[in-house]
Amino acid sequence: MFCAISGKLPKEPVLSPKSKCIFEKSLIELYIDENGKDPISNTPMTKPELISISQTSQQVSLTNSINSSTLNANYSIPNLLSTLQNEWDAIMLENFKLRKQLDSLTKQYSTALYERDAAKNVATRIMKEKNQLTKDLQNLTLQINKDFASDNEDENEDEPKNENDTTIAQ
């Protein structure tokens, strides 16, 4: 049983019913006070929802040997170690928050890059279509002008060119 935030053996283990993870009671309470939600599942959560885990005598002795509270009260070096442990816990909590934020920002960045790439591809395709339509329009305009010119020439050939031609034709 290790704390999901600090990765260390918890002194007072509690279970989050939201994420089904084990936490050090003091760390999860700090996190809930600051954020109001479970650190793993991000679902709203309150302190009373935490479930205390009772430990066997072997687990208690192991926890006490690692985190001895009697040494903290009697000696200055262990007291210093306790202070360092508290600082470590605070750093681990901050590190956990930063990792979650990094994951979230990485997903947002990835999505933004994907959307930008898709928009670039759409813009390129539209520009190609526009250029093709412009060429088609120019070709069509030239064809219409040629057809119009040939129709005019045909009409001019059918009409007599001068008055002599009209008299001969009669």
BELURVEN-V300363 format. One record per pair of residues at least 24 apart in sequence whose ideal C-beta (glycine too) atoms are under 6 Angstrom apart, sorted by the first residue. I is the first residue (numbers start at 1). J is the second residue. If there is no record, write none. Layout:
# BELURVEN-V300363
((I;J) (I;J))
This chain:
# BELURVEN-V300363
((5;92) (5;93) (5;96) (6;89) (6;92) (9;63) (9;66) (11;67) (13;53) (14;50) (14;52) (15;51) (15;53) (17;49) (18;43) (18;45) (27;89) (27;93))
